[in-house]
Amino acid sequence: MEILLWLVPSAVVTVLAMCWVSWFGREGRGEVDREVAVARMAQALRREHRGGYAVRPAPARDRSRGIAVRPSRTPPRAR
């Protein structure tokens, strides 16, 4: 247990940093007026967007069945 004591300072610093960011970080966001937000969304919805997505060809089916099979050899010719 004593060997884990070196983790305590880094854990304390991490927790303090998380608290500081959560407390002071929320002040910088500011409130956006509802009317301004609605106008921005309406403008974004009116914008023309490129259509759809690129059609990809269907992948080739893997015919593997989980068994390694060597190709058959041609039988030796009879003399």
Secondary structure by P-SEA (a helix, b strand, c coil): ccccccaaaaaaaaaaaaaaaaaaaaaacccccaaaaaaaaaaaaacccccbbbbbccccccccccccccccccccccc
